[in-house]
Amino acid sequence: MDAFLAMWRILDAEEQWRHPKGGLELTLRRYRSYEHYQRDTYIRQLAGQGLSFNAVRIRLSEALDVVLETKRVKEIIEIHI
């Protein structure tokens, strides 16, 4: 709760978030979207270290408890090459 209140205070101090009728207005993506971004970044980092698609899958499962098909891992890596 303390972290939320601290962030609220920070956002309230910024003019860009103030709504013309009062209050604050900002848009947050869903947290799951952030998790996917973090997962994909991790996958690309592992691939950048030269790990095979299957090795990436295993490390992903061990580190983040996320299970993806090899095909999906390959798609994530190839999208950002």
C-alpha positions as CSV (number, residue, x, y, z in Angstrom):
1,M,0.0,0.0,0.0
2,D,2.8,2.4,0.8
3,A,4.3,2.0,-2.7
4,F,0.9,2.7,-4.3
5,L,0.5,5.9,-2.2
6,A,4.0,7.0,-3.1
7,M,3.3,6.5,-6.8
8,W,0.0,8.3,-6.5
9,R,1.8,11.3,-4.9
10,I,4.4,11.3,-7.8
11,L,1.7,11.1,-10.5
12,D,-0.4,13.8,-8.8
13,A,2.6,16.2,-9.0
14,E,2.9,15.8,-12.8
15,E,0.9,18.2,-14.8
16,Q,0.6,15.8,-17.8
17,W,-1.7,13.4,-15.8
18,R,-4.2,16.0,-14.6
19,H,-7.6,15.9,-16.1
20,P,-9.2,19.2,-17.1
21,K,-12.2,18.5,-14.8
22,G,-10.0,17.5,-11.9
23,G,-8.4,14.3,-10.8
24,L,-5.8,12.3,-12.6
25,E,-6.2,10.5,-15.9
26,L,-3.8,7.9,-17.1
27,T,-3.9,4.6,-19.0
28,L,-2.2,1.5,-17.8
29,R,-1.7,-1.6,-19.9
30,R,-2.8,-4.8,-18.2
31,Y,-0.1,-6.3,-16.0
32,R,-0.2,-9.5,-18.1
33,S,1.1,-7.4,-21.0
34,Y,4.1,-6.4,-19.0
35,E,4.7,-10.0,-18.0
36,H,4.7,-11.1,-21.7
37,Y,7.1,-8.3,-22.5
38,Q,9.5,-9.4,-19.8
39,R,9.1,-13.1,-20.9
40,D,9.9,-12.2,-24.5
41,T,12.9,-10.1,-23.5
42,Y,14.3,-13.0,-21.5
43,I,13.7,-15.4,-24.4
44,R,15.6,-13.0,-26.8
45,Q,18.5,-12.7,-24.3
46,L,18.8,-16.5,-24.0
47,A,18.8,-16.8,-27.8
48,G,21.4,-14.1,-28.0
49,Q,23.6,-16.3,-25.8
50,G,23.4,-18.9,-28.5
51,L,21.0,-21.3,-26.8
52,S,18.8,-23.5,-29.0
53,F,15.1,-23.1,-29.1
54,N,14.6,-26.2,-26.9
55,A,17.3,-25.0,-24.4
56,V,15.5,-21.6,-24.2
57,R,12.2,-23.5,-23.5
58,I,13.8,-25.4,-20.7
59,R,15.4,-22.3,-19.1
60,L,12.1,-20.4,-19.5
61,S,10.3,-23.2,-17.6
62,E,12.9,-23.3,-14.8
63,A,13.3,-19.5,-14.3
64,L,9.8,-18.2,-14.9
65,D,7.6,-21.4,-14.7
66,V,6.4,-20.6,-18.2
67,V,5.8,-23.4,-20.7
68,L,5.8,-22.5,-24.4
69,E,5.9,-24.7,-27.5
70,T,9.2,-24.6,-29.4
71,K,7.3,-23.0,-32.3
72,R,6.2,-20.0,-30.2
73,V,9.7,-19.5,-28.8
74,K,11.0,-19.5,-32.4
75,E,8.4,-16.9,-33.4
76,I,9.3,-14.6,-30.5
77,I,13.0,-14.8,-31.4
78,E,12.5,-14.3,-35.1
79,I,10.0,-11.4,-34.7
80,H,12.8,-9.2,-33.2
81,I,15.7,-10.2,-35.3
